């Protein structure tokens, strides 16, 4: 082995050594560049150029590089579709469409002028040349997402616009290729339109059905992750069969699975981790391997073509970003972020260039092929990729960091002193995962280590044991770690489970207690007794009773029932934040049922913290109860319970557990009991919500729904 390494030849062919070199680059480049505040993705591209066939020829851009690089590119587009806030996207779809038109038309016009009037290309070649600058690749999206601003309107508009511009530019490619081969006619347009429509319907309608069934019936975490990868490649293949680029398929796969992979789940953490650690860096290295600096030294014509390409692409994207900023009154940093994210040209640009380069129209007198796009455009596109990715990296990260810092300052100023602490009272093995997933769903994004899992041991009554506690709590801790959240295990020996839970609540200053119901038992007689005579006696915490028959990620819609005057209770806004987090993090549609006064409060909140929701006015509790009784499969119920003491608002609410047992034993449901008393240990943030009028509703919303 040592002898073979001593006589190694370039490019290296040994698979172990090749993979080791690539991993060292992926490890070291970010560590080095982070110290000098240079985006590491730029370093990976340059490293690819240095070790690639046009550099020192250390590694060849062979099939192994291409496969992992292609996966990385598909991963970027998939993550963009997966993390997009569908509620915001629907609300702001016209903004995305407007931005896409700006960022498609302006660079296209500049490219057409440059190609036809300056470079004197044919009209067909000029149209394809111009389309190269209208698309863009979201190479900086993983880093922007890492800063926690992926749900910002500017990011949402840019991601939505990316899908549209890439589709438009690739449609132009398909049309130009067809025209160059004499195939454009009525049948061409009908076939292309029909195939794209069928593709979109299959991915957006059929994929969610398949995925929901899979996640409901397969609990193995590895199988779930492999299933996601299969969906990405299947959608990419279907896109190619439909006559469009594979990256569009990956983006649509992300949209299809958007509501089925909660943003706070362990599966989402796995998807992001593997992509950011392996596949996306490999893609950046593979892009760098295409760069050939010699081409620019040897030919002035190549530099001339490249200059026009840079002006058309970078200048056009900058103009489009300015137009978008002024049209929708974005801030300067948001405008720069839109420009930075849309400036990078890589995936669709490279695909279009390679297709155009490989189409031979004729031969010249010397017998050399006359291509639809010549080698000067090919080499110029490589320089465009390098320069555009460099500009994209620096501009995006600088503006994104300023936006993230501003958000942190606003949050620090508006959140008060309350420290969210969630306690999971785990007692049954089959409820642990469901309770952990709910805890991850309702928690605030900043809460990474304030979730507790408790098991109370009472060996005299055969209620748990040290061995059982170790098993249950270990499982909870591991599930939290998979989602990058620390769950603190607590084992407590006590004479009574309720006393043990209440003592831990006091000792740890718990704000939210989650208790899981056994799927088969539901509200048993003993549990109802313990509920009213034990857990609800602690009036200083938010109590959540959870019944789950299927994974929380597979719920399509929640019906939320809110009794009249619930907004007068001290814990109303605290509970509402939990409901909002469920909608925001799961993507499920929230259908609220309440009286007009309460709905006015909810509509004020949704203006500040958007989720996908509909509001339905009801005049009696019986109306709301009828809606709850008509739940369909894959729908859940959330009831915000009234005053926990006398049930002064609705005496019928004491009958809710019995009704749920009879009518909703096949559905997920949550009963949320708001805290009803304030003591000196509770901060102003929790007490500020107890107002008789809502003149200061904006102030409350700003504090709580950051």
C-alpha positions as CSV (number, residue, x, y, z in Angstrom):
1,X,0.0,0.0,0.0
2,X,2.8,2.4,0.9
3,X,4.6,1.6,-2.4
4,X,1.5,2.4,-4.4
5,X,1.0,5.7,-2.6
6,X,4.7,6.7,-3.3
7,X,4.1,6.1,-7.1
8,X,0.8,7.8,-7.3
9,X,0.0,9.6,-10.6
10,X,-2.1,12.5,-11.4
11,X,-5.0,12.7,-11.6
12,X,-5.5,10.5,-8.5
13,X,-7.6,7.4,-9.2
14,X,-7.5,5.7,-5.8
15,X,-11.1,6.1,-4.5
16,X,-10.0,6.3,-0.8
17,X,-7.4,9.0,-1.4
18,X,-9.8,11.0,-3.7
19,X,-12.5,11.0,-1.1
20,X,-10.0,11.9,1.7
21,X,-8.7,14.9,-0.3
22,X,-12.3,16.2,-0.9
23,X,-13.2,15.7,2.8
24,X,-10.1,17.6,3.9
25,X,-11.0,20.5,1.7
26,X,-14.6,20.5,3.0
27,X,-13.3,20.4,6.6
28,X,-10.5,23.0,6.3
29,X,-11.8,25.6,3.9
30,X,-14.7,26.8,6.1
31,X,-12.5,26.8,9.2
32,X,-9.9,29.0,7.5
33,X,-12.2,31.4,5.7
34,X,-14.5,31.9,8.7
35,X,-11.6,33.5,10.5
36,X,-11.2,36.2,7.8
37,X,-15.0,36.6,7.2
38,X,-15.0,35.2,3.7
39,X,-17.9,33.0,2.7
40,X,-16.7,29.4,2.6
41,X,-18.6,28.4,-0.5
42,X,-16.4,30.7,-2.5
43,X,-13.4,28.9,-1.0
44,X,-14.8,25.5,-2.0
45,X,-15.3,26.8,-5.6
46,X,-11.7,28.1,-5.8
47,X,-10.4,24.9,-4.2
48,X,-12.2,22.9,-6.9
49,X,-10.5,25.0,-9.6
50,X,-7.1,24.5,-8.0
51,X,-7.3,20.7,-7.7
52,X,-9.4,20.2,-10.9
53,X,-8.4,19.2,-14.4
54,X,-7.7,22.8,-15.4
55,X,-5.7,23.5,-12.3
56,X,-3.0,21.1,-10.9
57,X,-5.0,18.1,-12.1
58,X,-5.1,16.5,-8.7
59,X,-8.6,15.1,-9.3
60,X,-10.5,14.4,-12.5
61,X,-14.1,15.6,-12.8
62,X,-15.2,12.0,-13.2
63,X,-18.6,10.3,-12.7
64,X,-18.2,10.2,-8.9
65,X,-17.7,14.0,-8.7
66,X,-20.6,14.6,-11.1
67,X,-23.0,12.3,-9.2
68,X,-22.3,13.8,-5.7
69,X,-22.2,17.3,-7.3
70,X,-25.6,16.8,-9.0
71,X,-27.1,15.6,-5.7
72,X,-25.8,18.7,-4.0
73,X,-27.4,20.9,-6.6
74,X,-30.7,19.1,-6.3
75,X,-30.4,19.3,-2.5
76,X,-30.1,23.1,-2.7
77,X,-33.2,23.5,-4.7
78,X,-35.0,20.9,-2.6
79,X,-34.2,22.8,0.6
80,X,-35.4,26.0,-0.9
81,X,-38.8,24.4,-1.6
82,X,-38.9,22.6,1.7
83,X,-38.2,25.6,3.9
84,X,-40.3,28.1,2.1
85,X,-43.2,29.3,4.2
86,X,-46.2,28.3,2.2
87,X,-48.5,30.7,4.1
88,X,-46.3,33.6,3.3
89,X,-45.7,32.4,-0.2
90,X,-49.5,32.3,-0.9
91,X,-49.9,35.6,0.7
92,X,-47.1,37.2,-1.3
93,X,-47.3,35.2,-4.5
94,X,-47.8,38.4,-6.6
95,X,-44.6,39.9,-5.1
96,X,-42.7,36.7,-6.2
97,X,-44.3,36.9,-9.7
98,X,-43.4,40.6,-10.0
99,X,-39.8,40.0,-8.9
100,X,-39.5,37.0,-11.3
101,X,-40.6,39.2,-14.2
102,X,-38.2,41.9,-13.3
103,X,-35.3,39.5,-12.9
104,X,-36.1,37.7,-16.1
105,X,-36.9,40.6,-18.4
106,X,-34.1,43.0,-17.5
107,X,-31.1,40.6,-17.8
108,X,-32.8,39.0,-20.9
109,X,-33.1,42.4,-22.6
110,X,-29.5,43.3,-21.8
111,X,-28.3,39.9,-23.0
112,X,-30.3,40.1,-26.2
113,X,-28.9,43.6,-27.0
114,X,-25.3,42.4,-26.3
115,X,-25.6,39.2,-28.3
116,X,-27.3,40.6,-31.4
117,X,-25.9,44.1,-31.7
118,X,-22.5,43.8,-30.1
119,X,-21.4,40.2,-30.6
120,X,-23.4,39.9,-33.9
121,X,-24.8,36.5,-33.0
122,X,-27.8,35.2,-35.0
123,X,-31.2,36.0,-33.6
124,X,-31.7,32.4,-32.4
125,X,-28.3,32.3,-30.7
126,X,-28.9,35.7,-29.2
127,X,-32.2,34.6,-27.6
128,X,-30.5,31.6,-26.0
129,X,-27.5,33.7,-25.0
130,X,-29.9,36.2,-23.3
131,X,-31.8,33.5,-21.5
132,X,-28.5,32.5,-19.7
133,X,-28.7,35.6,-17.5
134,X,-32.3,35.3,-16.5
135,X,-32.0,32.3,-14.3
136,X,-30.1,32.1,-11.0
137,X,-29.0,29.4,-8.5
138,X,-29.6,29.7,-4.7
139,X,-26.1,28.7,-3.7
140,X,-26.2,31.0,-0.7
141,X,-29.5,29.8,0.5
142,X,-28.1,27.3,3.1
143,X,-26.0,30.0,4.7
144,X,-28.9,32.5,4.7
145,X,-31.1,29.8,6.3
146,X,-28.5,29.1,8.9
147,X,-28.7,32.7,10.1
148,X,-32.4,32.2,10.8
149,X,-33.9,34.6,8.3
150,X,-35.2,32.0,5.8
151,X,-38.8,33.1,6.5
152,X,-38.2,36.7,5.9
153,X,-40.4,38.2,3.1
154,X,-37.4,39.2,1.0
155,X,-36.0,35.6,1.1
156,X,-39.5,34.2,0.4
157,X,-40.0,36.5,-2.6
158,X,-36.5,35.6,-4.0
159,X,-37.0,31.8,-3.6
160,X,-40.5,32.0,-5.2
161,X,-39.1,34.1,-8.0
162,X,-36.2,31.7,-8.5
163,X,-38.7,28.9,-9.4
164,X,-40.4,31.0,-12.0
165,X,-37.3,32.5,-13.6
166,X,-35.6,29.1,-13.9
167,X,-38.7,27.6,-15.5
168,X,-39.0,30.5,-17.9
169,X,-35.3,30.4,-18.9
170,X,-35.4,26.6,-19.4
171,X,-38.6,26.9,-21.5
172,X,-36.7,29.4,-23.7
173,X,-33.9,26.8,-24.0
174,X,-36.4,24.1,-25.0
175,X,-38.0,26.3,-27.6
176,X,-34.7,27.5,-29.1
177,X,-33.4,23.9,-29.3
178,X,-36.6,22.9,-31.0
179,X,-36.4,25.7,-33.5
180,X,-32.8,25.0,-34.2
181,X,-33.8,21.5,-35.1
182,X,-36.9,22.6,-37.0
183,X,-39.3,21.0,-34.6
184,X,-41.4,23.9,-33.4
185,X,-45.1,23.7,-34.2
186,X,-48.5,23.3,-32.7
187,X,-47.7,19.8,-31.6
188,X,-44.4,21.0,-29.9
189,X,-46.2,23.5,-27.8
190,X,-49.1,21.1,-26.9
191,X,-46.6,18.4,-25.9
192,X,-44.4,20.7,-23.8
193,X,-47.4,22.3,-22.0
194,X,-49.1,19.0,-21.4
195,X,-46.0,17.3,-20.1
196,X,-45.2,20.2,-17.7
197,X,-48.8,20.2,-16.4
198,X,-48.8,16.4,-15.8
199,X,-45.4,16.7,-14.0
200,X,-46.6,19.5,-11.7
201,X,-49.8,17.6,-10.9
202,X,-48.0,14.3,-10.2
203,X,-45.4,15.9,-7.9
204,X,-47.6,18.4,-6.1
205,X,-50.7,16.2,-5.6
206,X,-49.5,12.6,-5.7
207,X,-46.2,13.0,-3.8
208,X,-47.9,14.3,-0.6
209,X,-50.3,11.4,-0.6
210,X,-47.5,8.9,-0.9
211,X,-45.3,10.7,1.7
212,X,-48.2,11.0,4.2
213,X,-48.9,7.2,4.0
214,X,-45.2,6.4,4.3
215,X,-44.6,8.6,7.4
216,X,-47.7,7.2,9.1
217,X,-46.7,3.6,8.5
218,X,-42.9,3.6,8.6
219,X,-41.2,4.8,11.9
220,X,-37.6,3.8,11.1
221,X,-35.7,7.1,10.9
222,X,-33.1,5.9,8.3
223,X,-35.9,4.7,6.0
224,X,-37.6,8.0,6.3
225,X,-34.5,9.9,5.3
226,X,-33.8,7.5,2.3
227,X,-37.4,8.0,1.3
228,X,-36.8,11.8,1.1
229,X,-33.8,11.3,-1.1
230,X,-35.8,8.9,-3.4
231,X,-38.5,11.6,-3.7
232,X,-35.9,14.2,-4.7
233,X,-34.4,12.1,-7.5
234,X,-37.8,10.8,-8.6
235,X,-39.1,14.3,-9.0
236,X,-35.9,15.3,-10.8
237,X,-36.3,12.4,-13.2
238,X,-40.0,13.2,-13.9
239,X,-38.9,16.8,-14.6
240,X,-36.4,15.6,-17.2
241,X,-39.1,13.4,-18.8
242,X,-41.4,16.4,-19.0
243,X,-38.7,18.4,-20.9
244,X,-37.5,20.7,-18.1
245,X,-34.4,20.7,-15.9
246,X,-34.0,18.3,-13.0
247,X,-33.5,21.2,-10.6
248,X,-37.1,22.3,-11.1
249,X,-38.2,18.8,-10.1
250,X,-36.1,19.0,-6.9
251,X,-37.7,22.3,-6.0
252,X,-41.2,21.0,-6.6
253,X,-40.3,17.9,-4.4
254,X,-39.5,20.4,-1.7
255,X,-42.9,22.1,-2.1
256,X,-44.6,18.7,-2.1
257,X,-43.0,17.6,1.2
258,X,-43.1,21.1,2.8
259,X,-46.0,20.3,5.1
260,X,-44.9,16.8,5.9
261,X,-41.4,17.6,7.3
262,X,-41.9,20.1,10.2
263,X,-39.1,22.7,10.4
264,X,-38.3,21.7,14.0
265,X,-38.3,18.0,13.5
266,X,-35.4,15.5,13.7
267,X,-36.0,14.5,10.1
268,X,-35.6,18.2,8.9
269,X,-32.4,18.3,11.0
270,X,-31.1,15.2,9.2
271,X,-32.0,16.5,5.8
272,X,-30.2,19.8,6.4
273,X,-27.2,18.3,8.1
274,X,-26.3,15.7,5.5
275,X,-26.9,18.2,2.7
276,X,-24.8,21.0,4.2
277,X,-22.1,18.6,5.4
278,X,-21.6,16.5,2.3
279,X,-23.6,17.0,-0.9
280,X,-23.7,20.8,-1.2
281,X,-19.9,21.2,-0.6
282,X,-19.3,18.5,-3.3
283,X,-21.4,20.5,-5.7
284,X,-19.4,23.6,-5.1
285,X,-16.1,21.8,-5.6
286,X,-17.5,20.2,-8.8
287,X,-18.4,23.7,-10.1
288,X,-14.9,24.9,-9.4
289,X,-13.4,22.1,-11.4
290,X,-15.0,23.6,-14.5
291,X,-13.0,26.8,-14.2
292,X,-10.2,27.2,-16.8
293,X,-8.2,30.4,-16.2
294,X,-6.0,29.7,-19.3
295,X,-9.0,30.3,-21.6
296,X,-9.1,34.0,-20.5
297,X,-5.3,34.5,-21.0
298,X,-5.2,32.9,-24.4
299,X,-8.2,34.7,-26.1
300,X,-9.2,38.4,-25.9
301,X,-12.4,37.4,-27.7
302,X,-13.3,35.2,-24.7
303,X,-12.7,38.1,-22.3
304,X,-14.9,40.3,-24.5
305,X,-17.8,37.8,-24.5
306,X,-17.3,37.2,-20.8
307,X,-17.5,41.0,-20.1
308,X,-20.8,41.4,-21.9
309,X,-22.1,38.3,-20.0
310,X,-21.1,39.8,-16.7
311,X,-22.7,43.2,-17.4
312,X,-25.9,41.6,-18.6
313,X,-26.2,39.1,-15.7
314,X,-24.9,41.1,-12.7
315,X,-26.1,44.5,-14.0
316,X,-29.5,43.1,-14.9
317,X,-29.9,41.3,-11.5
318,X,-28.9,44.5,-9.7
319,X,-31.5,46.6,-11.7
320,X,-34.2,43.9,-11.0
321,X,-33.4,44.0,-7.3
322,X,-33.6,47.8,-7.2
323,X,-37.0,47.7,-9.0
324,X,-38.3,45.1,-6.6
325,X,-37.0,47.1,-3.5
326,X,-38.7,50.3,-4.7
327,X,-41.9,48.5,-5.8
328,X,-42.5,46.8,-2.4
329,X,-40.7,49.3,-0.1
330,X,-38.1,46.8,1.1
331,X,-35.2,48.1,3.2
332,X,-31.8,48.7,1.8
333,X,-30.5,45.5,3.4
334,X,-33.4,43.5,2.1
335,X,-32.8,44.9,-1.4
336,X,-29.2,43.9,-1.3
337,X,-30.1,40.5,0.0
338,X,-32.5,40.0,-3.0
339,X,-29.7,41.0,-5.3
340,X,-27.1,38.8,-3.6
341,X,-29.3,35.7,-3.6
342,X,-30.3,36.2,-7.2
343,X,-26.9,37.2,-8.5
344,X,-25.3,33.7,-8.6
345,X,-25.5,31.9,-11.9
346,X,-24.5,28.2,-11.9
347,X,-27.0,25.4,-12.4
348,X,-29.5,26.5,-15.1
349,X,-26.9,28.7,-16.8
350,X,-24.4,25.9,-17.1
351,X,-27.1,23.4,-18.3
352,X,-28.2,25.8,-21.0
353,X,-24.7,26.5,-22.1
354,X,-23.8,22.9,-22.4
355,X,-26.9,22.1,-24.4
356,X,-26.3,25.0,-26.7
357,X,-22.6,24.1,-27.1
358,X,-23.4,20.5,-28.0
359,X,-25.9,21.5,-30.8
360,X,-24.0,21.7,-34.1
361,X,-25.8,23.7,-36.7
362,X,-23.3,23.2,-39.6
363,X,-19.6,23.1,-40.5
364,X,-17.4,26.0,-41.7
365,X,-15.0,25.8,-44.7
366,X,-12.3,24.3,-42.5
367,X,-14.6,21.5,-41.5
368,X,-15.0,22.8,-37.9
369,X,-18.4,22.6,-36.3
370,X,-20.6,25.7,-36.1
371,X,-22.3,25.5,-32.7
372,X,-25.4,27.2,-31.4
373,X,-23.2,28.6,-28.6
374,X,-19.5,28.8,-29.3
375,X,-16.6,28.0,-27.1
376,X,-16.2,31.7,-26.2
377,X,-19.6,31.6,-24.6
378,X,-18.8,28.3,-22.9
379,X,-15.6,29.8,-21.3
380,X,-17.3,33.1,-20.6
381,X,-20.0,31.2,-18.7
382,X,-17.4,29.7,-16.4
383,X,-16.0,33.1,-15.6
384,X,-19.6,34.3,-15.0
385,X,-20.1,31.4,-12.5
386,X,-17.0,32.3,-10.6
387,X,-17.6,36.1,-10.5
388,X,-21.4,35.9,-9.8
389,X,-20.9,33.3,-7.0
390,X,-18.3,35.6,-5.5
391,X,-20.5,38.6,-5.6
392,X,-23.5,36.6,-4.4
393,X,-21.5,35.2,-1.4
394,X,-20.2,38.6,-0.1
395,X,-23.3,40.7,-0.7
396,X,-25.8,38.1,0.6
397,X,-23.8,37.2,3.7
398,X,-23.2,40.9,4.6
399,X,-26.8,41.9,4.2
400,X,-28.2,38.7,5.8
401,X,-26.0,39.2,8.8
402,X,-27.2,42.7,9.3
403,X,-30.8,41.6,9.0
404,X,-30.2,38.8,11.5
405,X,-28.5,41.2,14.0
406,X,-31.3,43.6,13.7
407,X,-33.8,40.8,14.4
408,X,-31.9,39.8,17.5
409,X,-31.9,43.4,18.8
410,X,-35.7,43.7,18.3
411,X,-36.3,40.3,19.9
412,X,-34.2,41.2,22.9
413,X,-36.1,44.5,23.3
414,X,-39.5,42.9,22.9
415,X,-39.5,39.5,24.6
416,X,-39.3,40.6,28.2
417,X,-37.6,38.4,30.8
418,X,-39.6,35.3,30.5
419,X,-37.7,32.1,30.0
420,X,-39.7,29.4,28.3
421,X,-39.5,26.0,30.0
422,X,-41.4,23.0,28.7
423,X,-41.9,19.8,30.8
424,X,-42.9,16.5,29.2
425,X,-44.4,14.1,31.7
426,X,-43.5,10.8,30.1
427,X,-44.8,7.5,31.5
428,X,-45.6,5.2,28.5
429,X,-43.0,4.1,25.9
430,X,-45.3,4.5,22.9
431,X,-46.2,8.1,23.8
432,X,-42.6,9.4,24.3
433,X,-41.8,10.1,20.6
434,X,-45.2,11.8,20.1
435,X,-44.7,14.1,23.1
436,X,-41.2,15.0,22.1
437,X,-42.3,15.9,18.6
438,X,-45.1,18.1,20.0
439,X,-42.6,19.8,22.4
440,X,-40.3,20.5,19.4
441,X,-43.3,21.9,17.5
442,X,-44.6,24.3,20.1
443,X,-41.3,25.6,21.4
444,X,-39.9,29.0,20.4
445,X,-37.1,28.9,17.9
446,X,-34.5,30.2,20.4
447,X,-35.3,27.5,23.0
448,X,-32.5,24.9,22.5
449,X,-32.0,23.6,26.0
450,X,-35.1,24.4,28.2
451,X,-37.2,21.3,27.5
452,X,-37.4,18.7,30.4
453,X,-38.6,15.1,30.4
454,X,-39.8,13.8,33.7
455,X,-40.6,10.3,34.9
456,X,-42.0,9.9,38.4
457,X,-41.1,6.6,40.2
458,X,-43.4,5.2,42.8
459,X,-42.4,1.5,43.2
460,X,-44.9,0.9,46.0
461,X,-47.7,1.5,43.6
462,X,-45.8,-0.1,40.7
463,X,-45.8,3.2,38.9
464,X,-42.6,3.1,36.8
465,X,-39.2,2.0,38.0
466,X,-35.6,3.1,37.8
467,X,-35.0,0.9,34.8
468,X,-38.2,2.1,33.0
469,X,-37.3,5.7,33.8
470,X,-33.9,5.3,32.3
471,X,-35.3,3.8,29.2
472,X,-38.0,6.4,28.6
473,X,-35.9,9.4,29.4
474,X,-33.0,8.1,27.3
475,X,-35.3,7.8,24.4
476,X,-36.5,11.3,24.9
477,X,-33.0,12.7,25.1
478,X,-31.9,10.9,21.9
479,X,-34.9,12.2,20.0
480,X,-34.2,15.8,21.1
481,X,-30.5,15.4,20.1
482,X,-31.6,14.3,16.6
483,X,-33.3,17.7,16.3
484,X,-30.3,19.5,17.8
485,X,-32.3,20.3,20.9
486,X,-31.1,19.4,24.5
487,X,-33.8,17.6,26.5
488,X,-33.0,17.5,30.2
489,X,-34.0,14.2,31.9
490,X,-35.4,14.3,35.4
491,X,-36.1,11.2,37.5
492,X,-38.1,11.7,40.6
493,X,-39.0,9.4,43.4
494,X,-42.3,10.4,45.1
495,X,-45.3,9.0,46.8
496,X,-47.7,10.3,44.2
497,X,-47.2,11.1,40.5
498,X,-49.2,14.3,40.6
499,X,-47.3,15.6,43.6
500,X,-44.0,14.7,41.8
501,X,-45.0,16.5,38.7
502,X,-46.2,19.6,40.5
503,X,-43.0,19.8,42.6
504,X,-40.8,19.7,39.5
505,X,-43.0,22.4,38.0
506,X,-42.2,24.6,41.0
507,X,-38.6,23.7,41.3
508,X,-37.8,24.3,37.6
509,X,-40.2,27.3,37.1
510,X,-41.9,25.4,34.3
511,X,-44.2,27.4,32.0
512,X,-45.7,24.6,29.9
513,X,-46.6,21.1,31.0
514,X,-47.4,18.4,28.4
515,X,-49.2,15.2,29.4
516,X,-49.8,12.5,26.8
517,X,-52.9,10.3,26.7
518,X,-52.6,6.6,25.9
519,X,-54.1,6.1,22.4
520,X,-56.4,3.3,23.4
521,X,-57.6,4.7,26.8
522,X,-58.0,8.4,26.0
523,X,-59.6,10.2,29.0
524,X,-60.0,7.4,31.6
525,X,-62.0,8.0,34.7
526,X,-58.9,8.0,36.8
527,X,-57.2,10.5,34.5
528,X,-60.1,12.9,34.6
529,X,-60.1,12.8,38.4
530,X,-56.3,13.4,38.5
531,X,-56.8,16.2,35.9
532,X,-59.3,18.2,37.9
533,X,-58.1,17.4,41.4
534,X,-54.4,17.4,40.6
535,X,-52.8,19.0,37.5
536,X,-55.3,21.8,37.1
537,X,-54.8,22.9,40.7
538,X,-51.6,24.5,39.6
539,X,-52.9,27.7,38.1
540,X,-49.6,29.2,37.2
541,X,-48.7,27.0,34.2
542,X,-50.0,26.3,30.7
543,X,-51.3,22.7,30.7
544,X,-51.5,20.7,27.4
545,X,-53.3,17.3,27.2
546,X,-52.2,15.5,24.0
547,X,-53.9,12.6,22.3
548,X,-52.0,11.3,19.2
549,X,-53.0,8.5,16.9
550,X,-50.6,9.5,14.0
551,X,-47.4,11.5,13.6
552,X,-47.9,15.2,14.0
553,X,-46.2,15.9,10.6
554,X,-49.0,14.1,8.8
555,X,-51.9,16.3,10.0
556,X,-53.2,18.5,7.2
557,X,-55.5,20.8,9.1
558,X,-56.3,21.7,12.7
559,X,-59.7,22.9,13.8
560,X,-59.1,25.3,16.7
561,X,-62.0,26.1,19.1
562,X,-61.8,29.2,21.3
563,X,-64.6,30.0,23.8
564,X,-66.0,33.4,24.2
565,X,-64.1,35.8,26.5
566,X,-61.1,33.5,26.5
567,X,-58.9,36.5,25.6
568,X,-59.6,37.9,29.1
569,X,-57.6,35.1,30.8
570,X,-54.0,35.9,31.8
571,X,-52.6,32.9,29.8
572,X,-54.5,33.5,26.6
573,X,-51.7,34.9,24.6
574,X,-49.2,32.4,26.0
575,X,-51.4,29.6,24.8
576,X,-52.1,31.2,21.5
577,X,-48.3,31.4,20.8
578,X,-48.2,27.6,21.2
579,X,-51.0,27.2,18.7
580,X,-49.3,29.7,16.3
581,X,-46.0,27.7,16.6
582,X,-47.9,24.5,15.6
583,X,-49.2,26.2,12.5
584,X,-45.9,27.9,11.6
585,X,-43.6,24.9,12.2
586,X,-45.8,22.1,10.8
587,X,-47.3,24.1,7.9
588,X,-50.8,22.7,8.7
589,X,-53.8,24.9,7.9
590,X,-55.4,26.3,11.1
591,X,-59.2,26.8,11.0
592,X,-60.3,29.0,13.9
593,X,-63.8,29.0,15.4
594,X,-64.6,31.8,17.8
595,X,-66.9,34.7,18.3
596,X,-66.4,38.0,16.4
597,X,-64.6,39.7,19.3
598,X,-62.0,37.0,19.6
599,X,-61.6,36.7,15.8
600,X,-60.7,40.4,15.7
601,X,-57.8,39.7,18.1
602,X,-56.7,36.7,16.0
603,X,-56.8,38.8,12.8
604,X,-54.7,41.4,14.4
605,X,-52.1,38.8,15.3
606,X,-51.9,37.3,11.9
607,X,-50.9,40.6,10.4
608,X,-47.8,40.5,12.6
609,X,-47.1,36.7,12.5
610,X,-48.5,35.1,9.4
611,X,-49.6,31.5,9.3
612,X,-52.0,29.8,6.9
613,X,-55.3,30.2,8.7
614,X,-59.0,30.8,8.1
615,X,-61.4,32.4,10.6
616,X,-65.0,31.3,11.2
617,X,-67.4,33.1,13.4
618,X,-69.7,31.1,15.7
619,X,-72.4,32.3,18.1
620,X,-72.7,29.3,20.3
621,X,-70.4,26.6,21.7
622,X,-72.7,24.0,20.2
623,X,-71.8,25.2,16.7
624,X,-68.1,24.8,17.5
625,X,-68.7,21.4,19.0
626,X,-70.5,20.3,15.8
627,X,-67.5,21.3,13.7
628,X,-65.2,19.3,16.0
629,X,-67.4,16.2,15.6
630,X,-67.0,16.3,11.8
631,X,-63.3,16.0,11.6
632,X,-62.0,13.9,8.7
633,X,-58.9,11.7,8.4
634,X,-55.6,13.5,8.8
635,X,-57.3,16.4,10.6
636,X,-56.7,17.4,14.2
637,X,-58.5,19.3,16.9
638,X,-57.2,22.0,19.3
639,X,-59.5,23.3,22.1
640,X,-58.5,26.3,24.1
641,X,-60.2,25.5,27.4
642,X,-62.0,28.2,29.4
643,X,-61.3,29.1,33.1
644,X,-60.2,26.0,34.7
645,X,-61.8,26.6,38.1
646,X,-65.6,27.1,37.8
647,X,-65.9,26.9,33.9
648,X,-67.8,30.1,34.3
649,X,-67.8,30.8,30.5
650,X,-69.1,27.4,29.4
651,X,-70.3,24.8,31.9
652,X,-70.3,22.3,28.9
653,X,-66.6,22.4,28.8
654,X,-66.3,19.9,31.7
655,X,-68.0,17.4,29.4
656,X,-65.4,17.9,26.6
657,X,-63.2,14.9,27.6
658,X,-66.1,12.5,27.5
659,X,-67.2,13.9,24.1
660,X,-63.7,13.4,22.8
661,X,-63.5,9.8,24.0
662,X,-66.7,9.0,22.1
663,X,-66.3,10.9,18.8
664,X,-62.6,11.6,18.2
665,X,-60.7,8.5,19.3
666,X,-59.3,8.2,15.8
667,X,-58.0,11.8,15.6
668,X,-55.2,13.8,17.1
669,X,-56.4,16.4,19.6
670,X,-55.0,18.9,22.1
671,X,-56.7,20.4,25.1
672,X,-54.9,23.6,26.2
673,X,-55.6,25.0,29.7
674,X,-54.2,28.6,30.0
675,X,-52.6,29.6,33.3
676,X,-55.2,31.6,35.3
677,X,-53.1,33.3,38.0
678,X,-50.0,35.4,38.1
679,X,-47.5,35.3,40.9
680,X,-44.3,37.2,41.6
681,X,-42.2,34.7,39.7
682,X,-44.0,35.3,36.5
683,X,-42.7,38.1,34.3
684,X,-44.5,41.1,32.9
685,X,-44.6,39.4,29.5
686,X,-47.1,36.8,30.8
687,X,-49.2,39.2,32.8
688,X,-49.4,41.9,30.2
689,X,-52.0,39.9,28.3
690,X,-54.7,40.3,30.9
691,X,-56.3,43.4,29.5
692,X,-60.0,44.5,29.6
693,X,-59.7,46.2,26.2
694,X,-57.3,45.7,23.4
695,X,-56.1,49.2,22.5
696,X,-52.6,48.0,23.0
697,X,-53.0,44.8,21.1
698,X,-50.1,45.7,18.7
699,X,-47.7,46.1,21.6
700,X,-48.7,42.7,23.0
701,X,-48.3,41.0,19.6
702,X,-44.9,42.6,19.1
703,X,-43.7,41.2,22.4
704,X,-45.0,37.7,22.2
705,X,-45.1,36.8,18.5
706,X,-41.5,37.7,17.6
